Amino acid sequence: VQFVESGGGLVQPGGSLRLSCAASGFTFGAYPMNWHRQAPGKEREMVAQINNNGVSTNYADSVKGRFSISRDNAKNTVYLQMNSLKPEDTAVYYCNRMPTIPTWGQGTQVTVSS
């Protein structure tokens, strides 16, 4: 199993980014997927979930209304569209399947700063 995250960067408050996660080593379309993030000095937290066919999603309260998770099962890829970014969204972002397994990618750094 492998996850490769990309799309992070430095963005000003109020800006947007779209993260991608390419998954391999398992039957992608059979699993719900999620995005997690870990800020410096904090525990890793789940921010968004999507079921295996992309119909059902769920979000942490801190990102609800600003972030949107989607997936393309033909490309084995899950996305996280992040709008109205805030400095407190600064973190390394990771994807994983559900139930979460102890295999993580390198993550992608998101920094929100003016």
Order of alpha helices (4+ residues) and beta strands (2+ residues): beta-beta-beta-beta-beta-beta-beta-beta-beta-beta
